[in-house]
Amino acid sequence: MDHVFAISLQAQVEKYGAYIGIAAFFGLAVLTVLYFAQAREVKRLREWAGREPERVQEAAAARAQQVSGVAAAPAPASANFMPP
């Protein structure tokens, strides 16, 4: 019984083996493209994360400028007044 199953399985491998090989080749090609795309994104994210201290300093400077600008020039009281 095992020999009959092995013979029938061998026929299926010979019949569909080439198709499976071609599909595997295209699958590896897609995985290769995805691998290099991921490597590019990781590189970009590492560069972006490396600039974190500079962004924090810029944000702090912008907040300080906004706070000092608001305190130096208060809005006039009549600007929000609407007559009845």
Secondary structure, DSSP 8 states (H G I E B T S, - for coil): -HHHHHHHHHHHHHHHHHHHHHHHHHHHHHHHHHHHHHHHHHHHHHHHHHTHHHHHHHHHHHHHHHHHHHHHS---GGGG----
